[in-house]
Amino acid sequence: MNVANMIDHTLLKPEATFDDVAALVNEAKELGTYSVCVSPSMLPLPQDVELGDVKLCVVVGFPSGAVVSEAKAAEAARAVAAGADEVDMVINIGYAEEHDWDALEYDIAVVRDAIPFSVLKVIIESAVLTDEEIVEACKCAKASGADFVKTSTGFHPAGGASVEAVRLMKETVGDELEVKASGGIRDAETAKKMIEAGATRLGLSSSRAVIEGF
C-alpha cells in the first residue's frame, strides 16, 4: 500500500508563515504525499515554492464553518484561481444540529457551483454530530455534488476522526463519494484502522511518522 499517496500533508496553524509552508511543500515532495493542505491566505504560493507533482489543497470557512455560504463560495473561487486543486470546506454545523438539511445542502451547493472543475471535500465535524446527523450531512454532500466527505477540522474540542464515523460515512456515500479521515491521526496503527474503515484520503500533520510506521 502506497500510503503516502493517500495523504494531504497539512499545516493549518494560524501562526504558520510562508516559510513554514515552503518547508511543508519540500517535506511533501520528499515523502511523496498526494498533496499539501494550507490556509487560503497562503495563496498564491511564493514563486520560489515549486510543488512538482504535489497537489495543492486549501480549506474554506475554516475552522468553524459558521460563515455565510456565499463567502465560502468566494473564498473557494479565489483559492482555485490562485492555484488550488482541491478545496476542503467546513459545513455550517448549526444547520446539521438544527436538522435544516435544505440549508446545509445549499451551503455546500454554492461552493460546488463556484468551483465546478475542482475537487470538493466537505468537512462535517463528525465528532459533534449524532450518527443520524452524520448520515444526513453525508447525504447533503452527495446531493450537492461533492467529491469527498471529511470527518473533521482537527480544531474542534469535541475531537477528530473516529473509526466508527469513517465507517458510517463510507456506508452512507458508498462508491459515489470518497471519505477523508482527518484529526488526531498521528501513527500508522490509527491510519490503518481509518483506511480499513473506508478512508481513501488522510489529513495528517504527522505524515512522516505515519509513513515510517507503514
N, C-alpha and C positions, 0 to 999 in steps of 0.2 A: 504494500500500500504506500503510495506517494502522499503521505500526509501533508507535506509542505505545500503541495498544490491545492490543498483544501483550506489554506489559512489566509485570512485577512489580517496581516500584521498591523497591529493597531496602536495608535498613540492619540489619545483624546484628552489628556490632562489639560486643563485650562491654562496652565502656565507654560505649556510647550512653546518652543521657539522654532524659527525656521531652521536653525542649526540642528535642533533635535529631529526635525522632520527629515533633513538631509541624512542624518545618521540612521534614521529608521529605514529610509529607502536603500541605503547601502547595505544594511543588515538584511533586508528583504531579498536583495539580489544575491547576497552570499548564501542565504538559507534556501532560496528558491521558492519563496512563498507566492501564492497566487496574486495577492495584492497588498497594498498598504491602505490603511483606513485612517483618515485625518479629519480635522475640523475644517469647515468651509472657508474660514478666514485664512487658511494656509494656501489657498489657490488664488492665482496660478502659482505653481511651484517656481522657485528661483530658477533662472536659466541654466545654472550650473548643476542642477539636480537632474540626472538622467535616469528615467525609470527602467529603460531597457524593456524586458518582457513583462515586467511587473505592472499589473493593472492599478488604477487609482480609484479608490473608494472614498466617498465623502458622506458625513452624517448631516441630517437635516432636521430642524426642530428639536435639536439635541440639547440637554438630555430629557427635558420634562415632557415634551410633546404638546404642552399647553400653549400652542402658538396658533394664530389664525391660519386656517388651511391655505389661503391664498399666499400668505407669507412663506409657508413651507414650499409651495409651488415655485415662487420666485427664487427662493434660495436654491432649490434644486436646479432650476433652469440656469442660474448663474454658475453653479458648480460645474454643470456639464459644459457650458460654454467656455469655462476656464480649464477644461481638460479632464473632468471626472468621467470615468467609465461606468461607475456604479454609484447608486445613492441609497443610503440606509436612513429611512425616515422613521421618526417616532410618532406613533399614533397619539391622538388625544385620549389619554387613558380615562378621563372623566366620562367620555361618551360610552366607553365599554362598561364602566361602573354603573352608569345610568341605563344601560341596555338601549341606548339610542343608536341602533345599528345603521339607520339611514344616514345619520350624521357622520358616523365612523366610516361608512363606505364612501361618502363624499370626501371626507378628509384625505383618504387615500387616492381617490379617483382624480382629484385636481392635480396632485403631484404626478400621477401617472400620465395625465394629459400633457403636463409641462415638459416631460422628458420621454416621449414615446419610443425612442430608439435605444434607451439606456436601461441597464439592469436596475430594477427597483426592489429593495428589500424593506419589509415592513416590520418594525420593532414593536411588539405588542406588550412588552414588560410583563412576561408571563407569571412572575413571582407575585404580582399584585392581584392577579385575576383568579377567579374560580375556574374549575375545569370547563363549565358551561360557557363562561365568558371567553376562555381561550378558544374554544371551538367556534364560537360566533365571530370572534375577531379574525380568525383564520378564514372563515367563510367570506367575510367582508374583503379581505385582501385578495382572495381568489376572484370574487365578483368584480373587483376593481382592476384586474389585470396585472397584479403584481407578479414578480418572478420568484420571490422568496418570502417566507415569514421568518422572523428572527426573534429569539427569546427575550433579549434584554439589552439595556444600555450598558450595564455594569456599574451604573452610578446610583441606582435606586436602593434605599436602605432595606427594602423587602428581600433583596438578594438577586442572584443572577440565574444562569441556566440550571435546569434540573433534568435528569434523565426522563422523569415522568412527563414533564412538559414537552420535551422534544418528541417523545413517543406519541403523545396525544396530538401534537401539531402535525406530525407526519401522517398519522391515521386520518386526520381531517383533510389535509390537502392532497394526499395520495401522490400520484406521479405528475399532477398538474403544476405544482409549485415545489421548490426546494426549501429545505429548512436550514437555517443558520443558528448554531448554538454559540452564545456569547455571554460572558460574565462569570468570572470565578473559575475558569478552566486554566489550571496552572501546571498540570502534569499529564503525562501520557496516559495513565490509567483512567483519569477522568475523561480525557479526549476520546479514548477508545469506547467508553460507555456511551458518549454522545453520538458517535458515529454508528455504533450498533443500534441505537435507538432510532436512527434515521437522519441524522445531520449529515449534510453534504458539504457544508462550509463551517469553519470555526473562526470566531473572532477572538484573537489572542494578543495579549501583550507579552506573554511568556512563551513566545514561539520557539525560541532556541531550546528551552528546557523540554518542551513537549516533543519537538523533533528528535532531540537526542534520546529521549525516553523510548521512542519507537525504534 
